[in-house]
């Protein structure tokens, strides 16, 4: 019962932080957003913001690696291992928002142009892709609820398997594609928002590379063939076929 309560609490925190992320990046509805209130400015703001994103990237990527999971599972019960990862990721992301230093100098402002509503719409498309992508694999397992549920029922958890469904037929990492759309499709791009988008794009690129390496080790040739057929992040942009040696 304690495992289930812990998993629900971790999931609830994730949901709250996810909703706050939408408001934070979209610059609406909350007191602290990506653009306001004005932060320290200058090099101090860049340094603090870069450190915050690096901290999130380090925690998020290291804890997702199989080697760390094997070590971590010796300390944390398997039923709440994923929930603990979700909990810590949510807390670190909340820290990013709390300590973020907005830099409101404008890079572009298209709010009063025909592109403004289009970019706003694309932002919501990006968040929708993020959320729907989790349900196309296993939303509740991804966020730790399934593990605690099977532990509560004292039943073995079914083994997950690789499948190509909906968005995953067009890109290999639609969740990350959704984040990229949401971060970049904004009618008002400030210097602070641009820094956030650049740093998160760099993190996504590195994180996807590490995940692909792990997936190749686990799934082998099947994933290698999938990778040859389906683009990584941008639909319809295929990899160049490898040239054979002459």
C-alpha positions in Angstrom: 0.0 0.0 0.0 2.9 2.4 0.8 4.4 1.7 -2.6 1.2 2.6 -4.3 0.7 5.8 -2.3 4.3 6.8 -3.0 3.8 6.2 -6.8 0.5 8.2 -6.8 2.2 11.1 -5.0 5.1 11.1 -7.4 2.8 11.0 -10.4 0.7 13.9 -8.9 3.9 16.0 -8.5 4.9 15.2 -12.1 1.4 16.2 -13.4 1.6 19.5 -11.5 5.1 20.3 -12.7 4.1 19.3 -16.3 1.2 21.7 -16.2 3.4 24.4 -14.7 5.9 23.8 -17.5 3.3 24.6 -20.1 2.4 27.9 -18.3 6.1 28.7 -17.6 7.3 28.2 -21.2 4.1 29.8 -22.6 4.5 32.8 -20.4 1.0 32.9 -19.0 -1.1 32.1 -15.9 1.7 31.9 -13.2 3.7 34.5 -11.4 7.1 33.2 -12.5 7.5 32.5 -16.2 10.3 32.1 -18.7 10.1 35.9 -19.4 9.1 37.4 -16.0 9.9 38.8 -13.6 13.2 40.3 -14.8 16.2 38.4 -13.4 19.8 39.4 -12.8 20.5 39.9 -16.5 23.9 39.7 -18.3 26.4 37.0 -17.8 25.1 36.1 -14.4 21.7 35.1 -15.8 23.3 33.1 -18.6 25.5 31.3 -16.1 22.8 30.5 -13.7 20.4 29.3 -16.4 23.0 27.2 -18.1 23.8 25.6 -14.7 20.2 24.8 -14.0 19.6 23.1 -17.4 22.9 21.2 -17.0 21.7 20.0 -13.6 18.4 18.8 -15.0 20.1 17.1 -18.0 22.6 15.4 -15.7 20.0 14.0 -13.3 17.6 13.1 -16.1 20.2 11.3 -18.3 22.3 9.6 -15.7 19.4 8.1 -13.8 17.9 6.8 -17.1 21.0 4.7 -17.9 20.8 0.9 -17.4 24.1 0.8 -15.4 22.7 3.4 -12.9 19.4 1.6 -12.7 21.1 -1.7 -11.8 23.0 0.0 -9.0 20.0 2.1 -7.9 17.7 -0.9 -7.8 19.8 -2.4 -5.1 18.9 0.6 -2.9 15.3 1.3 -4.0 12.6 -1.3 -4.3 11.8 -2.1 -7.9 8.2 -1.2 -7.4 9.1 2.4 -6.8 12.3 2.7 -8.8 10.6 4.5 -11.7 8.4 6.6 -9.4 11.6 7.8 -7.6 13.1 8.8 -10.9 9.9 10.7 -11.8 9.8 12.3 -8.4 13.5 13.5 -8.5 13.1 14.7 -12.2 10.0 16.7 -11.2 11.8 18.3 -8.2 14.8 19.3 -10.3 12.6 20.7 -13.0 10.7 22.7 -10.4 14.1 24.0 -9.1 14.9 25.1 -12.7 11.7 27.2 -12.8 12.1 28.6 -9.4 15.7 29.8 -9.9 15.4 30.7 -13.6 16.6 34.2 -14.5 14.4 35.7 -17.2 16.1 37.9 -19.8 13.2 39.7 -21.5 15.1 41.4 -24.3 13.2 40.6 -27.5 14.6 38.5 -30.3 11.3 38.4 -32.3 7.8 39.5 -31.5 5.2 38.2 -33.9 2.1 38.4 -31.7 0.4 41.1 -33.8 1.1 39.4 -37.1 -0.7 36.5 -38.9 2.1 34.2 -37.7 1.3 34.9 -34.0 -1.8 32.6 -33.8 -0.1 30.0 -35.9 2.9 29.8 -33.6 0.6 29.7 -30.6 -1.3 26.9 -32.2 1.9 25.0 -32.9 2.9 25.4 -29.3 -0.2 23.6 -28.2 0.3 20.9 -30.9 3.8 20.3 -29.4 2.4 19.8 -25.9 -0.3 17.6 -27.3 2.3 15.4 -29.1 4.2 15.1 -25.8 1.2 13.9 -23.8 -0.2 11.6 -26.5 3.2 10.0 -27.1 3.3 8.7 -23.6 0.0 6.9 -24.1 1.2 5.4 -27.3 3.7 3.3 -25.4 2.7 2.9 -21.8 1.9 6.2 -19.9 1.4 4.6 -16.5 4.5 2.4 -16.7 6.6 5.3 -18.0 5.6 7.3 -14.9 5.8 4.5 -12.4 2.2 3.7 -11.6 2.1 0.3 -13.2 5.0 -1.0 -11.2 3.4 0.0 -7.9 0.0 -1.4 -9.0 1.4 -4.9 -9.8 3.3 -4.8 -6.5 0.1 -4.0 -4.7 -1.7 -6.8 -6.4 1.3 -9.1 -5.8 1.4 -10.0 -9.5 4.4 -10.1 -11.8 4.5 -7.1 -14.2 4.2 -8.1 -17.9 7.3 -7.7 -19.9 7.3 -4.6 -22.1 7.9 -5.0 -25.8 8.9 -2.8 -28.7 6.1 -1.6 -31.0 5.5 1.0 -33.7 2.3 2.8 -33.1 1.0 6.1 -34.6 3.6 8.9 -34.0 6.3 6.2 -33.6 5.8 5.3 -37.3 6.9 8.8 -38.3 9.7 9.6 -35.7 11.5 7.4 -33.3 11.2 9.9 -30.4 7.9 11.8 -30.8 7.9 12.8 -27.1 11.1 14.8 -27.8 9.7 16.1 -31.1 6.8 17.5 -29.1 9.1 19.3 -26.6 11.1 20.8 -29.4 7.9 22.2 -31.1 6.6 23.5 -27.8 10.0 25.2 -26.9 10.6 26.9 -30.3 7.1 27.7 -31.6 6.5 30.9 -29.8 5.2 34.3 -31.1 7.4 36.1 -28.6 11.0 34.9 -28.4 13.1 36.7 -25.8 16.8 36.1 -25.1 15.9 34.1 -22.0 13.5 31.9 -24.0 16.0 31.5 -26.8 18.7 30.4 -24.2 16.2 27.9 -22.7 15.3 26.5 -26.2 18.9 26.2 -27.2 20.0 24.5 -24.0 17.1 22.1 -24.0 17.6 21.3 -27.6 21.2 20.4 -26.9 20.1 18.2 -24.0 17.5 16.5 -26.1 20.1 15.7 -28.8 22.5 14.2 -26.2 19.8 12.4 -24.3 18.4 10.8 -27.5 21.9 9.7 -28.6 22.4 7.9 -25.2 18.9 6.3 -25.4 19.5 5.1 -28.9 22.7 3.5 -27.8 20.9 1.7 -25.0 18.0 0.6 -27.3 20.4 -0.9 -29.8 22.0 -2.9 -27.0 18.7 -4.2 -25.8 16.8 -4.7 -29.1 19.7 -5.3 -31.4 19.0 -5.7 -35.1 15.3 -5.0 -34.8 15.9 -1.5 -33.6 18.7 -1.0 -36.0 16.3 -1.7 -38.9 13.7 0.6 -37.3 16.3 3.3 -37.1 17.1 2.9 -40.8 13.5 3.3 -41.7 12.2 6.0 -39.3 13.7 9.5 -38.7 14.9 10.4 -35.2 13.0 13.6 -34.5 11.9 15.3 -37.8 9.2 13.4 -39.8 10.1 12.4 -43.4 13.8 13.3 -42.9 15.5 10.0 -43.4 19.1 9.0 -42.7 21.4 8.6 -45.6 22.0 4.9 -46.4 25.5 3.8 -45.4 28.0 3.4 -48.2 29.5 0.0 -48.5 33.2 -0.4 -48.8 34.6 -0.8 -52.3 
